[in-house]
Amino acid sequence: MTNNLRKLQNFTTCDVSDGLLNKYNINDGGFFPNLQMWSGPQNQATVGRAYTVLFAPKDDPRPEVNYIDHIPAESFVVVAVTQPLQLEYAPYVRITQALYGGLMSTRAQYLKACGTVVFGRIRDVDEHKNLNFPVFSYSLGTCAAKQAVKPVAINEPLHVLTSDSEVNTIHPGDYIIGDKHGIVRIPAASVEITELITYIEKSVEVDDLVMEDIKSGKPAKLSQKERRVVLKDFMS
């Protein structure tokens, strides 16, 4: 694991969102809403680089691709459907079939992927749990997707409609971090990852001091104001 991935693994998705919001003015903190964590370690974040997979309707003229046998080590598999198949509100996709199952996690884990996030449905929850392999999705299903959609592209940008009417793009190689709070994306092209990590480290340190102040009876707002002054030095 690279040094940056190892350091990011020490943070929560909340820590990372705070860094993206406060240092880079990313209004949503990189958060993708409505995703559920179904399996994987509960006490540590999962971090990797995005390996993107696009599913399209079965009648799409593009040929089906084999994405599962070519996953790079330390990557976070990110699966989404084409925009016409997406919905702004629950269930967030137009198809009821599951895009991903237990055999996929078995192969991904063997290839040393770190986790999978599916902007759609998955199945075989117990198999993912038995592998202790981190898997996130909107919801669950039972039926395989082969009669509805097929994977047509690997390592192309994925455009994801979210419930705030925004379309957020995940690029191959973006940093993906997931834990019990959900999924956060760090855009690799616009965020200097070492600077972000430095800021988050200091921010976590400051919040720990604020926590101690509050426990000793100090007003929260006063402590935050006083302690967080030092973060201004890390904003440039």
Secondary structure, DSSP 8 states (H G I E B T S, - for coil): --HHHHHHTTS-HHHHHHHHHHHH--TTTTEETT-EEEES-SSS-EEEEEEEEEEEETT-SS-----TT---TTEEEEEEE-GGGB-SSTT-BS--SEEE-HHHHHHHHHTT--EEEEEEEE--HHHHHHHT--EEEEEE-SSBSTTTEEEEEESS-EEEE-TTS-EEEE-TT-EEEEETTEEEEE-TTT--HHHHHHHHHHHHHHHHHHHHHHHTT--HHHHHHHHGGGGGGG--
